[in-house]
Amino acid sequence: MDQQSHMRTVPIPQCMLDEEKELRVQLNKWSMIEEAIYKKKSRVQ
């Protein structure tokens, strides 16, 4: 059984789903910070 088939058939533990959600929130936060930095740099030049 390949990895994706395995993921479809085996339930994912809630703690892993919660961790993924938190990591997505953090990624979004840092992406917005990065975008703000680039915008600020472009105004300075």
N, C-alpha and C positions, 0 to 999 in steps of 0.2 A: 504494500500500500504506500503510495507516495504521500508526501507531507501534507499537501492540500486536501487530499481525500481524508486523511486522518483528522485534520482540523474540522472538517465538515461533520464527521461522525461522532467525535468525542466532545462532550460539553466543556466549554472553557470555564475555569473557575472564576467566580465573581471578583475575587481579589485581583486577578490579572486584568479583567475588564476595567476595574476601578483604577488600576495603575496606568493602563493605557489612556484612559480619559484624562487623568491628571497630567500625564506626559504631553498629551495633545494641547492642554491648556497652557502648560509651560512653553511649549514650542510656539504657540500662537503669540504669547506674551513677548518672547524674545524676538520673534519675527517683526512684531510691531515696533519694538525698540530699535532694531536694526534699520528698519525703514525710516524711522524718525531721524536717526543719525545720518543716513544718506541724504535725506531731504535737507537737513541742516548744513551738511557739507556743501551741497550744490548751491545753496544760497550764499555761502561764504565766498565761493570762487568767483 
